[in-house]
Every structure is written in C-alpha cells, then in structure tokens.
Amino acid sequence: MKPSAYLRHLGIHNIINTRLTLEEWEIARNLIGMANNLNQFIKCCHVEGIPLAAFRFHSLTTSLDEILKKLKP
C-alpha cells in the first residue's frame, strides 16, 4: 500500500482515543485498588472465616459506592 493510501485509510477509519483526565485516572487507580482489595477479601474468606470477611466486604462496598458516585455526571 502506498503511503498516501495508508494515511487516507487511517484518516477515514481510525478512531482517536483521548487520554484520561486526572480525575478519570484517579478513579481508575481507585478501582484497581478495589480489585486488589476484593482479591484479599476472597483470601480472607478462605483463611479467617465468614464473619470477619463479611465486615471487610461491607467496608469495600462502601468505598466502591463512593467511587461510583464520582463517576455519575
């Protein structure tokens, strides 16, 4: 393919994605941290039993609700 045809194809068919804003980046980092917390929660269920794990799960869901509220416009 000739360079001009390639560039024309990119101009017509390529989708340009914008970078995340600082706020979106912070939200993404928080969600990644929560995914790690959820993994730790599952390990806690296996090691410590359900009652303590339930307490930790409630704390995690509260944090998740706060972050999801930030995502709403």
C-alpha positions, 0 to 999 in steps of 0.5 A, a space after each residue: 500500500 502506498 503511503 498516501 493510501 495508508 494515511 487516507 485509510 487511517 484518516 477515514 477509519 481510525 478512531 482517536 482515543 483521548 487520554 484520561 483526565 486526572 480525575 478519570 485516572 484517579 478513579 481508575 487507580 481507585 478501582 484497581 485498588 478495589 480489585 486488589 482489595 476484593 482479591 484479599 477479601 476472597 483470601 480472607 474468606 478462605 483463611 479467617 472465616 465468614 464473619 470477619 470477611 463479611 465486615 471487610 466486604 461491607 467496608 469495600 462496598 462502601 468505598 466502591 459506592 463512593 467511587 461510583 458516585 464520582 463517576 455519575 455526571 
